[in-house]
């Protein structure tokens, strides 16, 4: 009989191997793990075999357990790493949000704040926790009411609003302009879950924009509306088929006032005159404008001849009766003025026509002895004298053209970063019958009024083309700027002859930059745009001259495909003495540079102005500080010597 210690019963094996007794019986029947039967029929298993099986099963189980344990440990480490990264990311996000100068906010579906960062205090004057449950429109300024409702409508319709500008009032009463970006977040059912966005205090930028807009329609010295405003006012009245009057007023002998008391005190006088005229006009239902220099105007809606005459008389009488004290002097100065009246629609059915008639009447008043009022057309003798002067100029200018006494002068355009002459503006002169050189300000206005300016423009272009056609000049790096008259570019026959001349020219087209004044470009926008586009397609470049004089170009500048803008010299000349001019020039520079157009400042006459322009990062400048105009070509002078002359005379 075998020793029981050498064998296990079926119950012991089942416990040892961790399997059911029934499974051991099947294994016995299948020959997998065979048992010995005792005489009584009980199954006995060899201890050695069972212990070996048990040891093998336990090792496999332990290995599997250890593998699973290692995998779980690694998974736990990865989860901990991810959680740490998330915590660090959230910490960075919160640091960025809380230190941001921009307001970052969320609201519920009704627009009530549920979160704001610390920038909320700068805008609303309240801490973020004090704003929970409130909304933007609790702080809206009254003028923003209607537009804010449109903002909500757009947000609901589009789900997103960008760069929306509104005006808010903080709890301490300060008005703030705020730019808002907002986006709606929806739930799974498509309903509004919340609104998220950012906001920024843009008060300084908005005030600057409003100031620029104000300066576009107002005179910076006197605060009166300017010529642009007058044009718009008269144009509205004419479009409404109303009657009215325009009075142009020019101070008598103001040049002598400036010469005697200086320009600064002269400006003080202009401010005082503007105040006097405005006070009188307000009481008579009129509006006073400053056109520039010592020129003012009054618009009298609904006025006929008697009322216009009475209003103009009242304005001039008040000037005579109010000696003007100079704040920086002990003296008082008496001022008189001359006035010209045009009635619309009788003297013109569009603003420029009425203005031209008022201007003619004004000069009739000056010719008649000044200090008086003239209504256009009332003095036939003066009109005859004016016509006679025009006939004389027509004869003289025709002789100049026939005898080829049109001369080209140039003035260098200086690159400011190294003060080198890079380009040249072409300036026209004529030689009178006695051999004297006549500057354009003496004849251009007459040439325009009698229709000869177009011929002068063509002659200038022909002479420049001839100059640049010389083979030794084709490699010049400099460009030549040529100004064209508004009357020329709006004349179809002139433009046909102009393009024919250019098409036959054997020149490098990139050497010529054609330019028109801002006023000319704005007079007929569609014609100007088409003219510029056609020249650009041919390879010529274009400049907008006297930019800023009318300010209307701020709106339209993007539409004019020009390469250069030339800042009107009246702003540049007094740049260091007039803060308003400095604001203008900086704004004009920013506009030009923002649109990738090269900026040229005109009338640079002092080192102080040059220094300010460098601070503003203006690219180019021209003016007497660098060089006065000189002939484009001298006898026995070739192109290199010409450039050398320009550089040597620069100082």
C-alpha positions in Angstrom: 0.0 0.0 0.0 1.4 3.4 -1.0 2.3 6.0 1.4 -0.5 8.7 1.4 2.2 11.3 1.9 3.3 10.5 -1.6 -0.1 11.1 -3.1 -2.9 13.7 -3.0 -6.6 13.1 -2.9 -8.7 14.7 -5.6 -9.9 17.4 -3.1 -6.3 18.3 -2.2 -5.3 18.5 -5.9 -8.3 20.7 -6.6 -7.2 23.1 -3.8 -3.6 22.9 -4.8 -4.1 23.7 -8.5 -7.1 26.0 -8.0 -9.4 24.1 -10.3 -12.8 22.5 -9.6 -13.1 18.8 -8.8 -15.3 18.2 -11.8 -12.6 19.5 -14.1 -10.1 17.1 -12.5 -12.4 14.2 -13.2 -12.7 15.3 -16.9 -8.9 15.6 -17.1 -8.6 12.1 -15.7 -11.1 10.7 -18.2 -9.4 12.6 -21.0 -5.9 11.5 -20.0 -4.7 15.0 -19.2 -4.0 14.4 -15.6 -4.5 10.7 -14.8 -5.2 9.5 -11.2 -4.6 6.1 -9.6 -7.7 4.4 -8.3 -7.7 2.9 -4.9 -9.4 -0.4 -4.0 -12.3 1.7 -2.8 -12.4 3.6 -6.2 -10.9 6.9 -4.9 -8.6 8.9 -7.1 -5.1 9.5 -5.9 -2.5 11.8 -7.7 1.2 11.6 -7.5 2.5 14.3 -5.2 5.6 15.0 -7.3 3.5 15.7 -10.5 0.9 17.8 -8.7 3.6 19.9 -6.9 5.3 20.5 -10.2 2.1 21.6 -11.8 1.3 23.9 -8.9 4.7 25.5 -9.0 4.4 26.1 -12.8 1.0 27.6 -12.5 1.9 29.9 -9.7 5.0 31.2 -11.6 3.0 32.0 -14.7 0.4 33.8 -12.6 3.0 35.8 -10.7 4.7 36.8 -13.9 1.4 37.9 -15.4 0.5 39.7 -12.2 3.9 41.5 -12.2 3.5 42.5 -15.9 0.0 43.9 -15.2 1.3 45.7 -12.1 4.2 47.3 -14.1 1.8 48.3 -16.9 -0.6 49.9 -14.3 2.4 51.7 -12.7 3.5 53.1 -16.0 -0.1 54.1 -16.9 -0.4 55.9 -13.5 2.8 57.7 -14.1 1.6 58.9 -17.6 -1.7 60.1 -16.1 0.2 62.0 -13.4 2.4 63.6 -16.1 -0.6 64.6 -18.2 -2.4 66.0 -15.1 0.7 68.0 -14.3 1.0 69.4 -17.8 -2.7 70.3 -17.7 -2.2 72.0 -14.4 0.8 73.9 -15.7 -1.1 74.8 -18.9 -4.0 76.1 -16.9 -1.7 78.1 -14.7 0.0 79.7 -17.7 -3.4 80.4 -19.2 -4.6 82.0 -16.0 -1.4 84.1 -15.7 -1.8 85.3 -19.3 -5.5 86.0 -18.8 -5.2 87.8 -15.5 -2.2 89.9 -16.6 -3.6 90.8 -20.0 -4.3 94.5 -20.7 -7.3 93.3 -22.8 -10.5 92.5 -21.0 -11.3 88.8 -21.3 -14.9 87.9 -20.5 -17.7 85.3 -20.6 -21.4 85.7 -20.1 -24.4 83.4 -19.8 -26.9 83.1 -22.6 -28.5 86.3 -21.6 -25.3 88.4 -21.8 -24.8 88.6 -18.0 -21.1 88.4 -17.0 -20.0 85.1 -15.5 -16.2 85.8 -15.7 -14.0 88.8 -16.2 -10.2 89.2 -15.8 -8.5 92.0 -13.9 -8.7 94.4 -16.9 -12.3 95.0 -16.1 -11.4 97.6 -13.5 -9.7 99.8 -16.1 -12.8 99.9 -18.2 -15.7 99.8 -15.8 -14.1 101.1 -12.6 -15.3 97.9 -10.7 -13.5 94.7 -9.7 -14.4 91.6 -11.6 -16.4 90.0 -8.8 -18.5 93.2 -8.6 -19.5 92.8 -12.3 -20.8 89.3 -12.1 -24.4 89.3 -13.2 -24.2 92.6 -15.0 -23.7 93.2 -18.7 -21.9 95.6 -21.1 -25.1 97.6 -21.8 -25.5 98.6 -18.1 -22.7 101.0 -18.8 -23.5 102.2 -22.3 -23.4 105.9 -23.1 -26.6 107.3 -24.5 -25.4 107.7 -28.1 -24.5 104.0 -28.2 -27.9 102.8 -27.4 -29.2 102.1 -30.9 -25.9 100.8 -32.3 -25.6 98.4 -29.4 -28.9 96.9 -30.3 -27.6 96.4 -33.8 -24.6 94.7 -32.3 -26.8 92.1 -30.4 -28.8 91.5 -33.6 -25.6 90.9 -35.6 -24.3 88.6 -32.9 -27.5 86.5 -32.9 -27.6 86.3 -36.6 -23.9 85.6 -37.4 -22.7 84.1 -34.1 -19.7 86.3 -34.1 -18.8 90.0 -34.1 -15.3 91.5 -34.6 -13.9 94.9 -33.9 -17.2 96.4 -32.8 -16.7 99.9 -31.3 -19.0 101.3 -28.6 -18.9 104.0 -25.9 -19.2 103.1 -22.3 -19.3 105.2 -19.1 -17.4 103.8 -16.1 -18.8 104.1 -12.5 -16.6 107.1 -11.9 -18.2 108.9 -14.9 -15.3 108.6 -17.3 -16.3 107.9 -20.9 -14.5 105.0 -22.6 -14.4 103.8 -26.2 -14.2 100.1 -26.3 -13.5 97.7 -29.1 -15.3 94.3 -28.6 -14.8 90.9 -30.2 -17.5 88.3 -29.3 -18.5 84.8 -30.2 -21.5 82.7 -29.3 -21.0 79.1 -27.9 -23.8 76.7 -28.5 -24.9 73.5 -26.6 -25.5 70.2 -28.3 -29.1 71.1 -29.0 -28.0 74.3 -30.8 -29.1 76.7 -28.1 -27.0 79.5 -26.8 -24.9 78.3 -24.0 -22.7 81.3 -23.4 -20.9 84.2 -25.0 -17.2 84.6 -24.9 -14.9 87.4 -26.1 -12.4 90.1 -25.5 -12.5 93.9 -25.2 -9.9 96.6 -25.4 -9.9 100.3 -24.3 -9.4 102.2 -27.5 -10.2 105.6 -26.1 -7.0 107.2 -27.2 -7.2 105.8 -30.8 -10.8 106.8 -31.1 -10.2 110.3 -29.9 -7.3 110.6 -32.3 -9.6 109.4 -35.1 -12.3 111.8 -34.1 -9.8 114.6 -33.9 -8.5 113.7 -37.4 -12.1 113.7 -38.7 -12.7 117.0 -37.0 -9.6 118.5 -38.6 -10.7 117.3 -41.9 -13.7 119.6 -41.8 -12.4 122.4 -39.5 -9.7 125.0 -39.5 -7.1 124.1 -36.8 -6.2 127.7 -36.0 -9.7 129.3 -35.6 -11.8 126.2 -35.0 -14.2 127.4 -37.8 -15.5 125.0 -40.4 -13.2 124.9 -43.5 -13.6 124.9 -47.3 -14.6 121.2 -47.3 -17.5 122.0 -44.9 -18.6 125.0 -46.9 -18.6 122.9 -50.1 -20.7 120.2 -48.5 -23.1 122.7 -47.0 -23.7 124.6 -50.2 -23.9 121.3 -52.1 -26.7 120.0 -49.8 -28.6 123.2 -50.2 -28.3 123.1 -54.0 -29.4 119.4 -54.2 -32.5 120.4 -52.2 -33.2 123.1 -54.8 -32.9 125.8 -52.1 -31.8 129.4 -52.7 -29.0 131.1 -50.8 -25.9 133.2 -50.8 -22.1 132.6 -50.4 -20.0 135.5 -49.2 -16.2 135.5 -49.6 -14.4 137.8 -47.2 -10.7 138.7 -47.5 -8.9 140.9 -44.9 -7.5 144.1 -46.4 -3.7 144.5 -46.4 -3.2 141.5 -44.1 0.3 140.9 -45.5 1.4 144.2 -44.0 -0.1 143.2 -40.7 2.0 140.1 -40.7 5.1 142.0 -41.8 4.6 144.6 -39.0 3.6 142.5 -36.0 4.9 139.0 -37.1 3.2 135.8 -38.1 2.4 134.7 -34.5 0.5 137.8 -33.7 -1.0 137.6 -37.2 -2.4 134.2 -36.3 -3.8 135.7 -33.0 -5.5 138.3 -35.1 -7.1 135.7 -37.4 -8.4 133.9 -34.4 -10.0 137.1 -33.1 -11.4 137.9 -36.6 -12.9 134.4 -36.8 -14.6 134.9 -33.4 -16.0 138.3 -34.4 -17.4 137.0 -37.7 -18.9 133.9 -36.1 -20.7 136.0 -33.4 -22.3 138.3 -36.0 -23.1 135.4 -38.4 -24.8 133.3 -35.7 -27.2 136.2 -34.9 -28.1 136.5 -38.6 -28.7 132.8 -39.5 -25.4 132.4 -41.3 -22.4 130.2 -40.8 -18.8 131.4 -41.0 -15.9 129.4 -42.5 -12.2 129.9 -42.8 -10.9 129.1 -46.3 -7.2 129.6 -45.5 -4.8 132.5 -45.0 -6.8 135.6 -44.4 -9.8 134.4 -46.3 -13.1 133.7 -44.7 -16.6 132.9 -46.0 -20.2 132.9 -44.9 -23.0 130.7 -46.1 -26.5 132.2 -45.8 -29.2 129.6 -46.6 -32.4 130.9 -48.1 -30.9 134.4 -48.6 -31.7 136.6 -51.6 -29.9 139.8 -52.7 -31.1 142.2 -49.9 -30.4 139.8 -47.0 -27.1 138.7 -48.5 -26.1 142.4 -48.8 -27.2 143.2 -45.3 -25.4 140.2 -43.8 -22.1 141.0 -45.6 -22.4 144.7 -44.6 -23.0 143.7 -41.0 -19.9 141.4 -41.0 -17.6 144.1 -42.4 -19.1 146.8 -40.2 -18.4 144.8 -37.1 -14.8 144.2 -38.2 -14.3 147.9 -38.6 -15.8 148.7 -35.2 -13.8 146.1 -33.2 -10.1 147.0 -32.9 -8.3 143.7 -32.1 -6.0 143.6 -29.1 -2.9 141.5 -29.4 -2.5 139.3 -26.3 1.3 139.4 -26.4 1.5 143.2 -27.1 0.1 146.4 -25.8 -1.2 147.5 -29.2 -4.6 147.1 -30.8 -5.0 146.6 -34.6 -7.9 147.8 -36.7 -9.0 145.4 -39.5 -11.1 145.9 -42.6 -12.2 143.5 -45.1 -13.6 143.2 -48.7 -16.5 140.9 -49.5 -17.8 139.3 -52.7 -21.3 137.8 -52.9 -22.6 135.0 -55.2 -26.3 134.0 -55.2 -27.3 130.4 -56.0 -28.8 129.1 -58.2 -28.6 132.4 -60.1 -24.8 132.6 -60.3 -24.2 128.9 -60.4 -26.0 125.6 -59.8 -23.0 123.7 -58.3 -20.7 124.9 -55.5 -17.5 125.5 -57.5 -19.4 127.8 -59.9 -20.9 129.8 -57.1 -17.5 130.0 -55.4 -15.8 131.2 -58.6 -18.4 134.0 -58.9 -18.0 135.0 -55.2 -14.2 135.1 -55.8 -14.6 137.3 -58.8 -16.9 139.6 -56.9 -14.4 139.7 -54.0 -11.6 140.8 -56.3 -13.9 143.4 -57.8 -14.4 144.8 -54.3 -10.6 144.9 -53.8 -10.1 146.6 -57.2 -12.7 149.1 -56.3 -10.8 150.3 -53.2 -11.4 147.5 -50.7 -13.4 147.7 -47.5 -16.7 147.2 -49.4 -19.2 144.6 -50.6 -19.7 143.6 -54.2 -22.4 141.3 -55.6 -21.3 139.3 -58.6 -22.3 141.0 -61.8 -23.3 144.4 -60.4 -20.2 146.2 -61.7 -19.8 145.8 -65.5 -16.7 148.0 -65.5 -14.8 145.8 -63.2 -15.9 142.7 -65.1 -14.6 144.4 -68.3 -11.3 145.1 -66.7 -11.0 141.5 -65.6 -11.7 140.3 -69.1 -9.2 142.8 -70.4 -6.5 141.4 -68.1 -7.3 137.9 -69.3 -7.0 138.9 -72.9 -3.6 140.3 -72.2 -2.4 137.2 -70.5 -3.8 135.1 -73.3 -1.7 137.0 -75.8 1.4 136.8 -73.7 1.1 133.1 -73.0 0.4 132.3 -76.6 3.5 134.2 -77.6 5.5 132.2 -75.0 4.3 129.0 -76.5 4.8 130.0 -80.1 8.4 131.3 -79.4 9.2 128.3 -77.1 9.9 130.4 -74.0 8.7 127.6 -71.6 11.6 126.6 -69.3 12.1 123.6 -67.1 13.5 124.1 -63.6 14.0 121.3 -61.1 14.1 121.0 -57.3 15.8 117.9 -55.7 13.8 115.5 -53.6 16.0 114.4 -50.8 16.2 111.0 -49.1 16.3 111.8 -45.4 18.1 108.8 -44.1 21.3 110.0 -45.8 20.2 113.4 -47.2 21.1 112.5 -50.7 19.2 113.9 -53.7 17.2 111.0 -55.2 14.5 112.5 -57.4 13.5 115.9 -58.9 10.3 117.9 -59.1 10.0 119.6 -62.5 8.9 123.2 -62.2 7.7 125.3 -65.1 9.0 128.9 -65.7 8.4 131.2 -68.6 10.6 133.9 -70.1 8.8 137.2 -70.8 9.5 139.4 -73.8 12.1 141.3 -71.8 14.0 138.1 -70.9 12.9 138.0 -67.3 12.1 134.6 -65.7 8.4 134.5 -64.5 7.4 132.1 -61.7 4.2 130.0 -62.1 2.3 131.7 -59.4 2.2 134.8 -61.6 0.6 133.1 -64.6 -0.8 129.6 -63.9 -4.1 130.9 -62.5 -4.6 133.1 -65.6 -3.5 130.2 -67.8 -6.2 128.0 -66.2 -8.9 130.7 -66.6 -8.2 131.2 -70.3 -7.7 127.5 -71.2 -4.0 127.6 -72.1 -2.8 125.6 -69.1 -3.4 122.4 -71.1 -0.9 123.5 -73.8 1.6 124.5 -71.1 1.3 121.0 -69.6 2.0 119.3 -73.0 4.9 121.6 -73.6 6.5 120.7 -70.3 6.0 117.0 -70.9 7.5 117.2 -74.4 10.6 119.1 -73.1 11.1 116.5 -70.3 10.7 113.6 -72.8 13.3 115.3 -75.0 15.6 115.7 -72.1 15.3 112.1 -71.0 15.6 110.7 -74.5 19.3 111.6 -74.6 21.1 108.2 -74.4 23.5 109.3 -71.7 20.5 110.1 -69.4 18.6 106.8 -69.8 20.6 105.2 -67.0 19.8 107.9 -64.5 18.4 106.4 -61.3 16.5 109.6 -60.5 12.8 110.1 -61.2 11.3 113.3 -62.4 7.9 114.4 -60.9 5.7 116.4 -63.3 2.5 118.1 -62.1 -0.6 118.0 -64.3 -3.6 120.4 -64.2 -7.0 119.1 -63.4 -8.3 120.9 -66.5 -5.8 118.8 -68.6 -6.7 115.3 -67.3 -10.4 116.0 -67.6 -10.1 117.0 -71.2 -10.6 114.0 -73.5 -8.8 115.6 -76.5 -5.9 116.6 -74.3 -5.5 113.1 -72.9 -5.5 111.7 -76.4 -2.6 114.0 -77.4 -0.9 113.3 -74.1 -0.9 109.5 -74.5 0.2 109.8 -78.2 3.2 111.9 -77.1 4.1 109.3 -74.4 3.6 106.3 -76.8 6.1 107.8 -79.2 8.7 108.7 -76.5 12.0 106.7 -76.5 12.5 106.8 -72.7 12.6 104.7 -69.6 9.1 105.0 -68.4 10.0 104.4 -64.8 11.9 107.7 -64.7 8.7 109.8 -64.9 6.3 110.3 -62.0 3.2 112.2 -62.9 1.4 114.0 -60.2 -1.9 115.8 -59.6 -3.0 117.7 -56.6 -5.3 116.3 -54.0 -7.9 118.9 -55.0 -7.6 117.9 -58.6 -8.0 114.2 -57.9 -11.0 114.8 -55.7 -12.7 117.1 -58.1 -13.5 114.2 -60.4 -12.7 111.0 -58.6 -13.7 108.5 -61.4 -11.7 110.4 -64.0 -8.7 110.7 -61.8 -8.8 107.0 -61.0 -9.1 106.0 -64.7 -6.2 108.3 -65.7 -3.9 107.0 -63.0 -4.8 103.4 -63.8 -4.0 103.8 -67.5 -0.6 105.5 -66.9 0.3 102.8 -64.3 -0.4 100.1 -66.9 2.1 101.8 -69.2 4.8 101.6 -66.6 4.7 105.2 -65.3 4.5 106.1 -61.6 2.1 108.4 -59.9 2.1 110.8 -57.0 -0.7 112.7 -55.1 0.5 116.3 -54.6 -0.5 118.7 -51.8 -1.9 115.8 -49.8 -3.9 116.9 -46.7 -4.9 120.3 -48.1 -8.5 119.3 -48.3 -8.4 116.1 -46.1 -11.1 114.5 -48.3 -8.4 112.2 -49.6 -8.3 110.3 -46.2 -11.5 108.5 -47.3 -10.5 108.0 -51.0 -6.8 107.5 -50.8 -7.1 103.7 -50.8 -8.8 104.0 -54.1 -6.0 106.0 -55.8 -3.2 103.7 -57.0 -0.4 106.1 -56.4 3.2 105.4 -55.5 4.0 108.7 -53.6 2.1 111.2 -51.6 3.5 114.7 -51.1 2.4 116.4 -47.9 1.1 119.9 -48.5 3.8 122.4 -47.5 1.6 124.6 -45.4 1.6 121.9 -42.8 5.3 121.2 -43.0 6.6 124.8 -42.9 5.3 125.6 -39.4 5.7 122.0 -38.1 7.8 123.0 -35.1 5.6 126.0 -34.1 2.1 124.5 -34.5 1.1 121.4 -32.6 -2.0 121.0 -34.8 0.3 120.8 -37.9 2.4 118.2 -36.2 -0.7 116.1 -35.6 -1.6 116.5 -39.2 1.8 115.6 -40.6 2.1 112.5 -38.3 -1.4 111.3 -39.2 -0.7 111.9 -42.9 2.6 110.0 -42.6 0.9 107.1 -40.8 -1.8 106.9 -43.5 0.7 107.0 -46.3 3.1 104.5 -44.8 0.2 102.2 -43.7 -0.9 102.0 -47.4 2.7 101.3 -48.5 3.1 104.7 -50.3 6.3 106.7 -50.1 5.8 110.0 -48.4 7.5 113.3 -49.4 7.3 116.4 -47.3 7.3 119.7 -49.1 8.5 123.2 -48.1 11.2 122.1 -45.7 13.0 125.3 -44.9 14.7 124.9 -41.4 16.9 122.3 -39.7 14.3 122.1 -36.9 11.6 121.0 -39.3 13.9 118.5 -40.8 14.6 117.1 -37.4 10.9 116.6 -36.7 10.4 114.9 -40.0 13.2 112.5 -39.2 11.5 111.7 -35.9 8.3 110.9 -37.8 10.3 108.6 -40.2 9.3 110.6 -43.3 11.2 109.1 -46.2 11.7 112.1 -48.6 11.6 115.9 -48.4 12.2 118.9 -50.6 12.5 122.6 -49.9 14.8 125.6 -49.8 16.7 124.0 -46.9 18.3 121.6 -49.4 18.2 123.6 -52.7 16.3 126.2 -54.6 15.0 125.3 -58.1 17.6 125.5 -60.8 17.5 124.9 -64.6 17.2 121.3 -65.6 19.9 121.8 -68.2 22.7 124.2 -68.7 24.9 124.7 -71.8 27.8 122.3 -72.0 26.4 120.3 -69.0 26.0 116.6 -69.2 23.9 114.4 -66.8 26.7 113.5 -64.3 27.6 117.2 -63.9 23.9 117.9 -63.4 23.7 115.5 -60.5 27.0 116.9 -59.1 25.6 120.4 -59.2 22.5 119.3 -57.3 24.6 117.6 -54.6 27.1 120.4 -54.3 24.4 123.1 -53.8 22.6 121.0 -51.1 23.2 122.3 -47.6 
